[in-house]
Amino acid sequence: MRGNIKALLFFLQDYNIDFVQYDKNFIEVKCGSKKLLFINCRVPFNDHSTSSLFTDKYFTYLFLKDHIKMPTTHFYLDPYIEKKFSRYRKFKDYQSIIDDINSHFTIPLVLKPNRLSRRRNFFLIDDSAKIEIAVRRIFDHKSKNYDYGMISQEFVNIKEEYRVIVIANEVKLVYKKWRFIKIHERNILDRIETVVQNITKFVDLNFVGIDIVKNKDEEIFLLEINSAPDFGPYIKHNNIQDIVEIYKFAFEKYVF
């Protein structure tokens, strides 16, 4: 059972809310006339259009780059994509993509799939010879991690990376992303809060996890927004009650 569902169950049972568990990671919640579906890390609080926006890293960049500090990002469509989508191609082969990357970015740089998460096929390029390897890996049609879109991204010399959980446009939890250490320092929390408030001027953040980094010069960058944040890793290192409280807050905002 996923950590998300486990925390949700604790909340539902504590508050005697009716639910049906169809599968260990699939729950229907019945609250008055409302029927809410929770599947894996997906929740019913995000609408389809914003979920689609946040799933697409490049669209998120286009939408927010003029308002929020983000690493410069370019998009590349698989040059060997299905024929029916070929009219969208800008580059005819891998080499033309590699040439374009080299013309716009300096080493080091980042290459990664546009829609995948959890660092699958993530490449930190420290040698130009590795660009072709990354391009072929990301566009490998035989791979389970194939993505038809790839982004090249300006390298940020990261000092610290944060995962920020935002519910109903309010910051509810901040922790160091890979060490799962909860953040209490007022200075960094205030800076993160400012970034979140700026984002909410343009799009509602109903139930999301935001990746924000601080570089060696103490500058803050938005990397991406995830509409299906996975709480499992956090729960393994911390008290599940933190996540139970997140579901409680979400229900207070959207259901009760």
C-alpha positions as CSV (number, residue, x, y, z in Angstrom):
1,M,0.0,0.0,0.0
2,R,1.3,3.4,-0.9
3,G,2.1,5.9,1.9
4,N,-0.5,8.3,0.5
5,I,-3.3,5.8,0.8
6,K,-2.1,4.6,4.2
7,A,-2.2,8.2,5.6
8,L,-5.6,8.8,3.9
9,L,-7.0,5.7,5.6
10,F,-5.7,6.9,9.0
11,F,-7.6,10.2,8.5
12,L,-10.8,8.6,7.3
13,Q,-10.9,6.1,10.2
14,D,-10.1,8.8,12.8
15,Y,-13.1,10.9,11.5
16,N,-15.5,8.0,10.8
17,I,-15.8,9.0,7.2
18,D,-17.4,6.3,4.9
19,F,-15.3,4.8,2.2
20,V,-14.9,1.8,0.0
21,Q,-11.5,0.3,-0.7
22,Y,-11.6,-1.4,-4.0
23,D,-7.9,-2.1,-4.1
24,K,-5.1,-1.4,-1.7
25,N,-4.3,1.8,-3.6
26,F,-7.8,2.7,-4.8
27,I,-10.4,4.3,-2.4
28,E,-13.8,5.9,-3.0
29,V,-14.7,8.3,-0.2
30,K,-18.4,9.0,0.5
31,C,-19.0,12.2,2.3
32,G,-22.6,13.4,2.1
33,S,-23.6,13.6,-1.6
34,K,-19.9,13.7,-2.6
35,K,-18.0,10.7,-3.9
36,L,-14.3,11.2,-4.2
37,L,-11.8,8.9,-5.8
38,F,-8.2,8.5,-4.5
39,I,-6.0,6.4,-6.8
40,N,-2.3,5.8,-5.9
41,C,-1.0,9.4,-5.5
42,R,-3.9,11.1,-7.4
43,V,-6.5,13.1,-5.6
44,P,-9.8,14.6,-6.7
45,F,-8.8,18.1,-5.7
46,N,-6.9,19.0,-8.9
47,D,-8.8,19.8,-12.1
48,H,-7.7,18.0,-15.3
49,S,-6.3,21.1,-17.0
50,T,-3.9,22.1,-14.2
51,S,-2.9,18.5,-13.7
52,S,-2.0,18.3,-17.4
53,L,-0.1,21.6,-17.2
54,F,2.0,20.4,-14.2
55,T,2.7,17.0,-15.8
56,D,4.3,18.8,-18.8
57,K,7.5,20.4,-17.5
58,Y,7.9,22.5,-20.6
59,F,4.4,23.9,-20.6
60,T,4.9,24.8,-16.9
61,Y,8.1,26.6,-17.8
62,L,6.3,28.6,-20.7
63,F,3.5,29.5,-18.4
64,L,5.6,30.7,-15.4
65,K,9.0,31.7,-16.7
66,D,8.2,35.4,-17.1
67,H,7.0,35.6,-13.5
68,I,9.0,33.1,-11.5
69,K,12.8,32.5,-11.6
70,M,13.3,29.2,-13.4
71,P,16.3,27.6,-15.2
72,T,16.3,28.3,-19.0
73,T,14.6,25.4,-20.7
74,H,14.2,24.2,-24.3
75,F,12.0,21.4,-25.7
76,Y,12.7,18.7,-28.3
77,L,10.3,16.4,-29.8
78,D,11.4,12.8,-30.7
79,P,12.4,13.1,-34.4
80,Y,11.3,9.6,-35.0
81,I,7.8,10.0,-33.4
82,E,4.8,8.3,-35.0
83,K,4.2,9.6,-38.5
84,K,0.8,11.2,-37.5
85,F,2.7,13.6,-35.2
86,S,5.6,14.3,-37.5
87,R,4.2,17.7,-38.5
88,Y,5.2,18.9,-35.0
89,R,8.8,18.0,-35.5
90,K,11.3,20.9,-35.6
91,F,14.4,18.7,-35.8
92,K,14.7,15.8,-38.3
93,D,17.3,13.7,-36.4
94,Y,19.3,13.3,-33.2
95,Q,22.3,15.2,-34.6
96,S,20.3,18.3,-35.4
97,I,19.0,18.2,-31.8
98,I,22.5,17.8,-30.4
99,D,23.7,20.7,-32.5
100,D,20.9,22.9,-31.2
101,I,21.6,22.0,-27.6
102,N,25.2,22.9,-28.1
103,S,24.3,26.2,-29.7
104,H,22.1,27.3,-26.7
105,F,23.7,25.7,-23.7
106,T,27.1,25.4,-22.1
107,I,28.4,22.4,-20.2
108,P,27.3,21.4,-17.6
109,L,23.6,21.1,-18.5
110,V,20.6,18.9,-17.7
111,L,18.7,16.6,-20.1
112,K,15.6,14.8,-18.9
113,P,12.2,13.6,-20.2
114,N,9.5,16.2,-20.4
115,R,6.8,14.2,-18.6
116,L,8.5,11.6,-16.4
117,S,9.2,12.1,-12.7
118,R,11.4,10.6,-9.9
119,R,14.6,11.3,-11.9
120,R,13.9,8.5,-14.4
121,N,16.3,9.1,-17.4
122,F,17.7,12.2,-15.7
123,F,21.1,13.2,-17.1
124,L,23.5,15.7,-15.7
125,I,25.8,16.4,-18.7
126,D,29.3,17.2,-17.8
127,D,30.9,16.2,-21.1
128,S,29.4,17.1,-24.5
129,A,30.0,13.6,-25.7
130,K,27.3,12.4,-23.3
131,I,24.6,14.5,-24.9
132,E,24.0,11.9,-27.7
133,I,23.9,9.1,-25.1
134,A,21.2,10.9,-23.2
135,V,19.2,11.8,-26.3
136,R,19.1,8.2,-27.5
137,R,18.2,6.9,-24.0
138,I,15.3,9.3,-23.6
139,F,14.0,8.6,-27.1
140,D,14.5,4.9,-26.9
141,H,11.2,3.5,-28.2
142,K,11.9,0.1,-26.6
143,S,12.4,1.5,-23.1
144,K,9.6,1.5,-20.5
145,N,10.8,5.1,-19.7
146,Y,10.4,6.4,-23.3
147,D,9.2,9.9,-23.6
148,Y,8.3,11.6,-26.8
149,G,9.5,14.9,-25.4
150,M,12.9,15.9,-24.0
151,I,14.0,19.1,-22.3
152,S,17.4,20.6,-22.0
153,Q,17.9,22.8,-19.0
154,E,20.3,25.3,-17.7
155,F,22.5,23.8,-15.0
156,V,21.8,25.2,-11.5
157,N,24.6,24.6,-9.0
158,I,22.3,23.4,-6.3
159,K,23.1,24.0,-2.6
160,E,19.8,22.6,-1.3
161,E,16.6,21.2,-2.9
162,Y,13.2,21.4,-1.2
163,R,9.9,19.7,-1.7
164,V,7.1,22.0,-0.8
165,I,3.6,20.7,-0.2
166,V,0.9,23.2,-1.0
167,I,-2.8,22.7,-0.3
168,A,-5.4,25.2,-1.3
169,N,-2.7,27.7,-2.1
170,E,-1.2,27.4,1.4
171,V,2.2,25.9,2.2
172,K,1.6,23.0,4.6
173,L,5.0,21.2,4.7
174,V,8.6,21.9,3.5
175,Y,11.4,19.4,3.7
176,K,14.8,18.7,2.1
177,K,13.9,16.6,-0.9
178,W,16.4,13.8,-0.8
179,R,17.1,13.8,3.0
180,F,13.4,14.2,4.1
181,I,14.4,16.7,6.8
182,K,11.5,18.9,7.8
183,I,12.4,22.7,7.5
184,H,11.7,25.0,10.3
185,E,14.0,27.9,9.5
186,R,11.9,31.1,9.1
187,N,14.2,32.7,6.6
188,I,14.0,29.9,4.0
189,L,10.3,29.3,4.7
190,D,9.6,33.0,4.1
191,R,11.4,32.9,0.8
192,I,9.6,29.7,-0.3
193,E,6.3,31.3,0.7
194,T,7.0,34.3,-1.5
195,V,7.6,32.0,-4.5
196,V,4.4,30.1,-3.9
197,Q,2.4,33.3,-3.5
198,N,3.8,34.5,-6.8
199,I,2.8,31.2,-8.5
200,T,-0.8,31.4,-7.2
201,K,-1.2,34.8,-8.9
202,F,-1.4,32.8,-12.1
203,V,-2.6,29.3,-11.2
204,D,-4.3,27.7,-8.2
205,L,-2.2,25.2,-6.3
206,N,-4.9,22.9,-5.0
207,F,-2.9,19.8,-3.9
208,V,0.7,19.8,-5.2
209,G,4.3,19.1,-4.5
210,I,6.7,21.8,-5.7
211,D,10.4,21.4,-6.3
212,I,12.3,24.5,-5.3
213,V,16.1,24.8,-5.2
214,K,18.6,27.2,-3.7
215,N,21.9,27.6,-5.6
216,K,25.4,28.3,-4.2
217,D,24.7,32.0,-4.5
218,E,21.6,31.7,-2.4
219,E,19.2,32.3,-5.4
220,I,15.9,30.5,-5.4
221,F,14.6,28.7,-8.5
222,L,11.4,26.9,-9.2
223,L,12.1,23.5,-11.0
224,E,8.7,21.9,-11.4
225,I,5.3,21.3,-9.9
226,N,3.8,17.8,-9.3
227,S,0.1,17.3,-9.1
228,A,0.5,13.8,-7.7
229,P,3.1,14.1,-4.9
230,D,4.3,10.8,-3.5
231,F,4.4,11.0,0.3
232,G,5.8,7.4,0.7
233,P,9.5,8.4,1.0
234,Y,8.7,11.2,3.5
235,I,6.6,8.8,5.6
236,K,9.5,6.3,5.8
237,H,11.7,8.9,7.4
238,N,9.2,10.9,9.4
239,N,5.9,10.7,11.3
240,I,2.9,9.7,9.1
241,Q,0.8,12.1,11.2
242,D,2.3,15.0,9.1
243,I,0.6,13.6,6.0
244,V,-2.6,12.7,7.9
245,E,-2.8,16.4,8.8
246,I,-2.4,17.3,5.1
247,Y,-5.4,15.2,4.2
248,K,-7.4,16.7,7.1
249,F,-6.6,20.2,5.8
250,A,-7.6,19.3,2.3
251,F,-10.9,17.9,3.4
252,E,-11.6,20.9,5.5
253,K,-11.0,23.1,2.4
254,Y,-12.7,21.1,-0.3
255,V,-15.2,18.6,1.3
256,F,-16.7,19.6,4.6
